[in-house]
Each structure stands twice: as structure tokens, then as C-alpha cells.
Amino acid sequence: MAEPADRQVDGKTLLVTGGAGFIGSNFIHYLMGKYPRTKIVNLDKLTYAGNLDNLKDIETDPRYEFVRGDIRDRDLVRSLFSKVQGVVHFAAETHVDRSILDAGEFVLTDVYGTFVLLEALKASPEVEFFIHVSTDEVYGSRDEGYFSENDPLNPSSPYAASKAGADRLAYAYTVTYGLPVIIARPSNNFGPYQYPEKFIPLFVTHALEDRPLPLYGKGTNVRDWLYVEDNCRAIDVLMRKGKAAEAYNIGAGNEVPNIRIAEGICNLLGKPRDLIKFVPDRLGHDRRYALDCRKIRALGWNPQAEFEAALEATVRWYRDNEEWWRKIKERSRDFRAFYDEYYKDRK
């Protein structure tokens, strides 16, 4: 039997939720560059991590429309689904440390917000695909071997639990109602436009300011680092070739301990390694994430970025775009207050 033809993306109108955030804005740039006839509707609430500066270069493009709103707003979501043929769902609360301090908003946005989107999808037969962007953190930690898509989910943090809840809700709606939902589980992304509370941009911007780099525990926790452009390419493959009711791991095989990342940042910026300051470990800190990605590779995707070169390019982007991240740090009392609260009882 002949393989089914790929779904068409060029010429369609797509809804991207959370498109003013890190991965979402990179994905919109990717789409606009690859598909000249595709139109993008970007739905973003513009919480603290949403930033329209990420998309200034395309804000007047007739193919792009920004809608400020909440994925929990049923009427708004339903109205947007009525005019699109595909959805890529990034919108979520994502920062583990924040979820440890206050999990409520994570449950409301990540789980209930996904529910609202799925309800709209159920009423929108014209939508051809819905990519639910989950995370490798839903699996929990693993000392040896690699997680496959069929392994049970065992999240450790409130953030990961909220994403696991949304992940399984998306699957349940697919099985129950026959919806065209495809689940992506990418590993830790890095690259331009990442909000500077996350590990790599936090350490780069702190190092540029000669501030201490607070490294959890002994820095031995391992992550599989995925350059954001490779993640965008993977999601593109899933839009065209992914199967409904299936989950796909997305990882680059770049298993690097955190201490090596910190040292690499210091080296790239010519900063002394004694800027690295070990702090008490994160509560419930997963030791290692590692993914078996043969399933998505069978669809023709492979990571293209070489890790060391991608890290150097990322560090260079933050060095060259100081105005972007300094504006965030200087205007955001929330940014400083968060770290003051998180570390006050843990020194």
C-alpha cells in the first residue's frame, strides 16, 4: 500500500499558542521563512515570559496576526479555531523553580488551558492537525538507558506533572473523540530569545554582568540539549507526517552535565570559572533526562546543529543583544523577587 501524502502546510492558516515566548517565537520565524503562503495567528497572554520584541521584525507582515488573549478563554479560542486549519500549542507555564513555589497557575494554564483548546478542537472539524508540545520531563529521571514513547510517565516536579496531565488529556481526547492530536516531547531547548531565568541565558547574562552563576548541587545533573531551530524543524515534520494519537520524542543526543555548560559559558565569554557558585540542590531535582528518538528519525528528521557551535552561537546572540535581555532584567521586579524568594531559605 502506498504511503499517504504529507499534509500540506504552505497556504494554510495556523494558530500558534504562546507564540511570543521562546520556542513559539522561534517557530513563527521558522514558519514565516519556510512557507511563503502560510498565515500565522499568534495567541499569547503576554505573561512575564511573553515578549513581543521577539517578533518585532515580522509584526507588520500581512501573513502574521497577533491576538492577545488567554488559552483559558473559551469564546476567544473557539473563534480562532474557526479560521485556522492547524494548531501548534506551546502556551504553558514552564519554569520548574516557579512551580515548586506556586503550582496553581501551572495546573490552570497547562492542564485546564489545554482542555479548553481540546474542546474547541472537538467543535472544529476543519482543523487538520493539533500539535501538543509536551516535554521530556514528563518521564522523570533515568540513570541509564533511554525513554521511549511507550514508557510510563513519572513526573517529579509540579511543572512536569502539569505537562504530563495535559499530555495525557490530549491523548485521551484523541482516542475518545478521534481528534487529530499529535504529541511532541522535546528535550531541553536553548537558543535566542529564551527568557533569562532559564539555565543557559541566566548564566550567560549573569556572566556578562560579572555576577555569580548559581549552579545547583554539584552540577552533575545531565540534560539532552536541543537547539531550538532543530526543535522547530522537528515540529514541522510532525505537522506534515506525524500520526494522530502518537507521541514523538525529540532529542539531539547532546547529554551534557550542567557543570560543563557553566564552564563552557565562562570560557566563551572569557570569564573566570570562579564565578560559578554551587548552591543547595533544587527540590526533587531530576538527575538525567535521555530520549530514544528513533520514531521521529524514521519520519526523516535529524538534528543539524552541532552542540558546541550552537552553544557558541547562543552565547554570541545574548552578548550581541544586550538591550533585549537587560530590558527584561531591569524592568522586572518579578524576576528579581522570584530569585530572592527561592534562595532565601536555601543558602
C-alpha positions in Angstrom: 0.0 0.0 0.0 1.3 3.5 -0.9 2.3 5.8 1.9 -0.3 8.6 2.5 0.8 12.0 1.1 2.2 14.5 3.6 -0.2 17.1 5.0 0.2 20.5 3.3 1.3 23.4 5.4 2.1 26.1 2.9 -1.0 28.1 2.1 -2.8 27.2 5.3 -3.6 29.4 8.3 -2.1 28.1 11.5 -2.8 29.1 15.1 0.3 29.1 17.4 -0.4 29.4 21.1 2.3 31.0 23.2 4.0 32.4 20.1 5.6 35.4 21.9 7.6 33.0 24.1 11.0 31.5 23.5 10.2 28.4 21.4 7.0 29.8 20.0 8.6 32.9 18.6 11.4 30.9 17.1 8.9 28.6 15.5 6.9 31.5 14.0 10.2 32.9 12.5 10.9 29.4 11.1 7.4 29.1 9.5 7.5 32.6 8.0 10.8 31.8 6.4 10.0 28.4 5.1 6.3 28.7 3.9 5.8 31.9 1.9 2.0 31.4 1.6 1.3 30.3 5.2 -0.5 32.7 7.6 0.1 32.7 11.3 -2.3 33.7 14.1 -0.3 34.1 17.4 -2.4 33.8 20.5 -0.4 34.9 23.6 -1.5 36.2 27.0 1.8 38.1 27.4 2.6 36.9 30.9 6.0 37.8 32.3 7.8 35.5 29.8 5.9 36.6 26.7 7.7 39.3 24.7 6.6 40.9 21.5 10.1 42.2 21.0 10.8 38.6 19.9 8.7 39.2 16.8 9.3 42.9 16.0 10.8 42.1 12.6 7.5 40.5 11.4 4.9 42.5 13.3 3.7 44.3 10.1 3.9 41.3 7.8 0.4 40.7 6.3 0.8 37.0 6.9 1.1 37.5 10.6 -1.6 38.4 13.2 -1.1 38.8 16.9 -4.0 38.2 19.3 -3.5 39.0 23.0 -5.6 36.5 25.0 -5.7 33.6 27.3 -6.0 30.0 26.2 -8.5 29.6 29.0 -10.9 32.0 27.3 -13.4 29.6 25.7 -15.1 32.1 23.4 -11.9 33.6 22.1 -10.3 30.2 21.5 -13.4 28.9 19.7 -13.5 32.0 17.4 -9.8 31.5 16.5 -10.2 27.8 15.8 -13.0 28.6 13.3 -10.5 30.3 10.9 -7.4 28.0 11.0 -6.5 24.7 9.6 -3.8 23.7 12.0 -2.8 24.4 15.6 0.6 24.2 17.4 0.2 24.5 21.1 3.2 25.9 23.0 1.4 28.1 25.6 2.3 26.9 29.1 3.9 27.8 32.4 7.3 26.2 32.1 9.7 27.1 34.9 10.3 24.3 37.3 11.5 26.5 40.2 8.4 28.7 39.9 6.2 25.6 40.0 7.9 24.5 43.3 6.9 27.8 44.9 3.4 28.0 43.4 2.0 25.2 41.4 -1.6 26.6 41.0 -1.0 28.6 37.9 0.7 25.7 36.2 -2.3 23.5 36.7 -4.7 26.2 35.5 -2.7 27.1 32.3 -1.1 23.8 31.4 -4.0 21.4 32.1 -7.1 23.5 32.1 -5.9 25.7 29.2 -5.1 22.6 27.2 -8.6 21.3 28.0 -10.2 24.5 26.6 -8.2 24.1 23.4 -9.2 20.5 23.0 -12.8 21.3 23.5 -12.5 23.9 20.7 -10.8 21.3 18.5 -13.7 18.9 19.1 -16.0 21.5 17.6 -13.7 22.4 14.7 -13.6 19.7 12.1 -11.8 22.0 9.7 -8.6 21.8 11.8 -6.4 19.2 10.2 -3.8 18.7 13.0 -3.1 19.8 16.5 0.5 19.5 17.7 0.5 19.4 21.5 4.0 20.4 22.7 4.8 18.4 25.8 8.3 17.9 27.3 10.8 15.1 28.1 10.3 16.0 31.8 7.0 14.0 31.9 9.1 10.8 32.1 11.0 11.8 35.2 14.6 10.8 35.7 16.6 7.8 34.4 20.1 6.8 35.5 20.7 4.5 32.5 19.2 3.9 29.1 16.7 6.0 27.2 13.0 6.7 27.5 10.8 5.5 24.6 7.4 7.0 23.8 5.7 3.9 25.4 7.4 4.3 28.8 5.1 5.3 31.7 5.1 9.0 32.7 6.6 9.6 36.1 7.0 13.4 36.6 8.9 14.7 39.5 8.1 18.4 39.7 4.7 20.2 39.7 5.6 21.7 36.3 6.3 18.3 34.9 3.2 16.9 36.5 1.1 19.6 34.9 2.6 18.9 31.5 2.0 15.2 32.0 -1.6 15.9 32.8 -2.0 17.9 29.6 -0.1 15.3 27.6 -2.5 12.5 28.7 -5.6 14.7 28.4 -4.6 15.4 24.8 -4.1 11.6 24.2 -7.5 10.8 25.8 -9.3 13.3 23.6 -7.7 11.8 20.6 -8.7 8.3 21.5 -12.2 9.2 22.7 -13.2 11.7 20.1 -11.0 10.8 17.1 -9.2 14.2 17.2 -6.1 14.8 15.1 -3.8 15.4 18.0 0.0 14.6 17.7 2.2 14.9 20.9 5.7 16.2 20.8 8.1 15.6 23.7 11.2 17.7 23.1 14.2 17.8 25.4 15.7 21.0 26.9 15.8 23.7 24.2 18.3 26.5 24.0 18.9 29.4 21.6 17.9 33.0 21.0 15.0 34.8 22.7 14.9 32.4 25.8 13.7 34.3 28.9 16.8 34.9 31.1 15.6 32.9 34.1 16.3 29.7 32.4 19.7 28.0 32.9 21.7 29.0 29.8 20.5 32.6 29.3 20.6 33.2 33.1 24.3 32.1 33.2 25.2 34.0 30.1 23.7 37.2 31.2 25.0 36.9 34.7 28.5 36.2 33.4 28.2 39.3 31.2 27.4 41.3 34.3 30.2 39.5 36.4 27.5 38.2 38.7 27.7 34.7 40.4 26.4 31.8 38.4 24.2 29.8 40.9 24.7 26.1 40.0 22.5 23.5 41.7 24.2 20.8 43.8 27.4 19.6 42.3 26.4 20.5 38.7 26.3 16.8 37.7 22.7 16.8 36.5 22.5 15.8 32.8 20.2 17.1 30.1 19.9 16.4 26.4 20.3 19.9 24.9 18.3 20.5 21.7 19.0 23.7 19.7 15.7 25.5 19.2 15.9 25.5 15.4 16.2 21.7 15.3 13.1 21.6 17.5 11.3 23.8 15.1 12.3 21.5 12.2 11.0 18.5 14.2 7.6 20.1 14.8 7.4 20.9 11.1 8.0 17.3 10.3 5.2 16.3 12.7 2.8 18.8 11.2 3.3 17.1 7.8 3.9 13.5 8.7 3.0 12.8 12.4 0.2 10.4 13.2 -2.7 11.2 15.4 -2.7 9.7 18.9 1.0 9.2 18.7 3.8 10.8 20.8 7.2 11.6 19.4 10.4 12.2 21.4 12.6 15.0 20.1 16.2 15.0 21.3 19.6 15.7 19.9 21.7 13.2 21.9 23.7 16.1 23.5 23.9 14.7 27.0 25.9 17.3 28.9 26.2 17.8 32.7 25.3 21.3 33.9 28.8 22.0 35.2 30.2 21.6 31.7 27.6 24.1 30.4 28.6 26.6 33.1 32.3 26.2 32.4 31.7 26.4 28.6 29.8 29.7 29.1 32.7 31.1 31.1 35.2 30.0 28.5 33.3 31.5 25.6 33.0 34.9 27.4 36.5 34.9 28.8 35.2 34.9 32.4 36.8 33.2 35.3 35.3 29.9 36.4 35.2 31.1 40.0 32.0 33.0 39.0 30.4 29.5 39.3 28.9 29.2 42.8 27.4 26.0 44.0 24.0 26.4 45.7 21.7 23.9 47.5 20.1 21.5 45.0 16.7 22.1 43.6 13.9 20.2 45.4 13.2 16.9 43.6 15.9 17.6 41.0 15.9 15.0 38.3 19.4 13.7 37.6 19.2 12.7 34.0 16.9 13.0 31.0 17.5 10.9 27.9 15.3 10.1 25.0 15.1 7.3 22.4 14.3 9.3 19.2 14.2 6.6 16.6 10.4 7.2 16.0 10.8 10.7 14.7 14.0 10.0 12.9 12.1 7.4 10.9 10.0 10.3 9.6 13.1 11.9 8.2 14.1 14.3 11.0 17.7 14.5 12.3 19.2 17.3 14.4 21.5 19.5 12.3 23.1 21.7 14.9 26.5 20.7 16.4 26.2 21.3 20.1 29.4 23.3 20.7 28.8 25.5 17.7 25.2 26.1 18.7 26.2 27.0 22.3 28.7 29.4 20.9 26.1 31.0 18.6 23.6 31.2 21.5 26.2 32.9 23.8 27.1 35.3 21.0 23.4 36.2 20.5 23.0 37.2 24.1 26.3 39.1 24.0 25.2 41.0 20.9 21.6 41.6 22.0 22.2 43.1 25.4 19.4 45.6 25.1 16.9 42.7 24.7 17.8 40.9 27.9 18.8 43.9 30.0 15.4 45.5 29.4 13.8 42.3 30.9 16.1 42.2 33.9 15.8 45.9 34.7 12.1 46.2 34.3 11.1 43.1 36.0 10.8 43.3 39.8 9.2 39.9 39.4 12.4 38.5 38.0 14.5 39.6 41.0 11.8 38.9 43.6 11.5 35.3 42.4 15.1 34.5 42.9 15.2 36.3 46.2 12.3 34.2 47.5 13.6 30.9 46.0 17.1 31.2 47.6 16.3 32.9 50.9 15.8 29.7 52.9 18.3 27.7 50.9 21.6 29.3 51.5 
